[in-house]
Amino acid sequence: MPLILFNKPFQVLCQFSPQEGRQSLADYLSIPGIYPAGRLDADSEGLMLLTDDGALQHKIAHPDHKEAKTYLVQVDGIPDAASLARLQAPIDLGDFVTKPCRAVRIAEPEWLWPRNPPIRTRADKPTGWIAITLEEGKNRQVRRMTAAVGLPTLRLVRSSIGPFSLATHPLMPGEFVEIPVAALKSKR
């Protein structure tokens, strides 16, 4: 039962089946029988977990199990106390209401790799960074949340899932590491 930690690059699809003109997980991982435990949009980057164990995949990905996921978000504008408070409270996004979460302003992470292509810059519009930790993960939720508080997402990097993080397993985009079963059990 391997557990694979993978740093998904920008514009890579979270699927193994090919799609013409697009990179997918198959371009980076050739381990038979593994599947993603959760997804990231093509325009998001960062940590993904993959496994061949269906029960483990369900436990990691299903919101009932409340695996905290932290996202580092570069936003268009500077987050202030009011916008952070709004992000932390439930937000009605139309088709669902978010659960409370943790949202804090951070400095741009020094360890973060440059994105290719780079984020556009405008001298008249500063950007800021927020760390958002959720125990849910609906489709494009973080992007929708930041837009709802007037801070559109420019870059989104998932840095951790439960006990696993890119801080403790530094991987460059496209790199992966297999976690031994014994190490996995000790983290649970």
N, C-alpha and C positions, 0 to 999 in steps of 0.2 A: 504494500500500500504506500506508494510514494506520495509525498506532498512536495509540490514544486512551487517555489517562490519565483515569480517572473516579473521583471520590470518592463511593462508594456510601453513601447514607444508611441509617440504621437502618430495618428493616422493609421494605426494597425487595427484591423477588425478582430473582435473577440470571438472568433470562430476558427475552426480548422478547415472548413470547406472553402475552396478557392472562389474568389470573385474577381473577374477580369479587371486588371488595372489597379487592384488594391492588394496590399500586403495583409496577411492573416497570421494567426498563431502558428500555422504550419510552416511559415517562413523562418521561424525561430526555434520551434520545439519539434523534435522528431521522436518523442517518447510515446510508444504505442499505448492506447487505451486511456489516456488522461483527458479530463474535461475541466473547463473552468468552474470554479466555485464562486459564482458571481461574475459580473461583467463590468466593463468600462466602455464608454462610448469611444468611437474612433478618435474623436478630438480631445480625449482625456488620456492622461499618461499615468504610469506608476504601477504600484504593487497589485499583482493578481496572484491568487492561489489556484493551483490546478492539482487534481488527484484522480486516481482510478477507483476510488472508494465512494460509491454512491451515497452511503449513509454520512460519511464525512463531508462530502460535497454539500449535501442538504443541510447539515449542521452549520457549516460555515456561511452558506448563502441565504438561508431562510431567515426572515426578520424575527420569527418567533424565538430564535436562539440568541438574539441581541449581541452579536459580535460587533463591537465598536469599530468603526472605520473612520480614519482621520484623513481629511483632504486638505492640501495646501492650495489656496486659491488666490491667484493674482486677479485683482478686480480693477475695473475702470473707475477711478476715483479713490478717495481716501476714506477708509472706514472710520466712523466716529462712534462714540458711546451709544448714541441712539440707534444707529444702524446695527451695531452688534447686539444690542438688547432685542431688537426686532428679529434678528436671525435666530436668537436663542429661544424665543417664544414660538409657540405653534403659529404657522403661517398657512392661511387658506390659499392654496394654489389652484383652486377651481375644481379639480377632480379629486383632490384629497387635501387633508390638513396635516401638516408635518407634526412630528412629535418634538417636544423640546430637545434642544441639542446644546453643545458647547461651541461657542464661537469667540475667538480671541484674535486681536490684531497682533501680527508678528512682523519681524523684519524679513526681508527676502532671505530664504535659507541659503547659507554659504555653500552647502554641499550639493545644491541642486545643479544639475547639468543644464547647459544651454539648450533651449528648444530649437529644433530644426523643422520648419523655418522659424525664425525668431518672431516674438510678439512684436506687433507694430508699436512704435513709440510716437507720441505727440508731445511736443514741448509744452503746449498749453493745457494738457490734461494729465495730471499725475496719476500714478497707479499705486495700489497698496496691496498688502498680503493679509490673508485671514487663514487661520487654522480652524476648520470646522470638523467636529467629531459627532457622528450620527450613529444611531443603533438601528437605522432603517436604511433603505437605499432604493428608492423608486426611480423610474426612468428620468434621467436628467435633473434629478432633484436639487442638487447643489446649485447648478446653473440657474434653475428656476427660482430658488430661494434668494440668491444674490441679486438677480434681476428684480425680484419683488420689492427689495429694499433700496433700489436705485443704484446698485453697484454691479453692473454686468460683468460676468466672468470673462477674463481674457485667457487665463491658463488654469488648468485643473490637474493636480497631481495627487493621486492617492498614495499616502506615505505609510499607512499602517492598516492592518486588519487584525483585530484581536491582539494576541501577543506578538505578532510578526510585524516587523517594520523595516523600512529601507535604512533607518538609522543603525539598526543592529545587523542588518544584512545588506551592506552597501553594494548595490548592483547598478551598473550603467544600463541605459535603455537597450533592450534586446538580450540582456544577460539573465541567467536563471541559476538557481541552486536547488538541489534536492535535500530536503530535511529528513534525516533518519527517523524511523518510526519511534524509537526510544525518546528522541528529543521532542517529538510531537506530544507524546504522552506526558512528558514532564512539564509541558507548558499548559496543560489542561487542568 
